[in-house]
Amino acid sequence: MFGLIDCNNFYVSCERIFNPSLNGKPVVVLSNNDGCVISRSEEAKSLGIKMGEPFFKLTSYIKKSGLICYSSNFPLYGDISARVMDTLRRETPGIEIYSIDEAFMDLRGVCEKDARLLGKSLVSKIRKEIGVPISIGISKTKTLAKIATKMSKKYPATMGFCFIIREEQIAKVLSGFPVEDIWGVGRAYSKMLNQSGVDTAADFLKKSDKWVRQKMGVTGLKCWRELGGTPCISLEESVPDKKQICTSRSFSYDIFDIEEILKAIATFSSYSAEKLRRQNGVCREAIVFLLTNPFREGAEHHNQSVLVTFSDYTDNTLKIASNACYAVREIFREGYGYKKCGVILSSIISKSENIPSLFTPHEELFRESALMNVLDEINEKYGKSSIVTAAAGVERIRANQNLLSKRYTTSWDDIIQVIV
């Protein structure tokens, strides 16, 4: 058996932990620079507010319905997530962290009775000790556990926990479960399946394995078998290395000055290189991109990216940043106001697999590695961006966070004060 825990409306739930007056009210959390909605309370969903809704379109909801908006407080959310995951590690045989608010549980070898008791106790324990409402689904496979979790969210009578293990239970749930909501079935596949007369998970399961493989390949076949109760997707208890590393940000205002863009690209290159070294990787390519504001009416738009190829695999911040900045000069256009830019590192392999060029002196590689180690150690000890490249500058990129709550659990300045 496998289980899936999903924190309900996670970012909003984190805000409500330290501000109970938000309970029962429509609340949303916004993305970087207060750009668009990335988390909604149930009350906000009932108003018709969609994920990704731009902040400037929320004015009518704020006036008419008392909608409350918050800037994203990622230090707080990350800390609360860590507490939830620590509880899961203590209480379960093993977990796979799927995202900041989701984790799979390894329940293989656990009997049905104990699995039921565990699921119910976790819902109560995490809500009581951490303050976050969660939903849990348990079933034969990871895909079925995902569906069970959706059921626990959909039906209040489940009290946040859904256990589907019997064949008749699974068949009943799949008969009414939309095929487009199945984990691993994307928009293109769901459209194809609907055109083939497949509307529910049960309809999908009626297709032959030959048909599924022909239409959807090996990935679709795994999904089909998982729906049938055969585990095909293993639990990954360690986080796999990333094949691409992206650092990007939307700005609080349109930027027309290339020097400001260069500072941002140098900063993002540094952050990406640090993430790369953290997984002991090196990269051969980077993609640098610039985007204008898509919501600015009447303005000309310019969205462009460029591929940068390094002479050798590298994790050197200086090399990555200098090449990325050079690429910006190629695609930047005067007169355009840029709203977003970013750096994506790709063609990543493990550093242990890299064979250095014969023309690169060993001493040079040793000095580069030693320099990057010192850079990471200082930034880890004294705080992020304590040492930066000259191109990044000393001033941090300004961001709109006018609706930011306090960092209650990660900053001594924001710690809750209790008057006795």
Salt bridges, closest charged atoms under 4 A:
ASP6 OD2 - LYS153 NZ 3.65
GLU42 OE2 - LYS45 NZ 3.24
GLU43 OE1 - ARG16 NH2 3.05
ASP79 OD2 - ARG83 NE 2.97
ASP86 OD1 - ARG89 NH1 2.94
GLU91 OE2 - LYS125 NZ 3.82
GLU96 OE1 - LYS142 NZ 2.71
GLU102 OE2 - LYS146 NZ 2.94
ASP106 OD1 - ARG108 NE 2.83
GLU112 OE1 - ARG166 NH2 3.10
GLU129 OE2 - LYS125 NZ 3.03
GLU167 OE2 - LYS140 NZ 2.47
ASP254 OD2 - ARG296 NE 2.59
GLU274 OE2 - ARG278 NH2 2.97
ASP315 OD2 - LYS351 NZ 3.25
GLU368 OE2 - LYS319 NZ 3.10
ASP376 OD2 - ARG277 NE 2.75
ASP414 OD2 - ARG407 NE 3.51
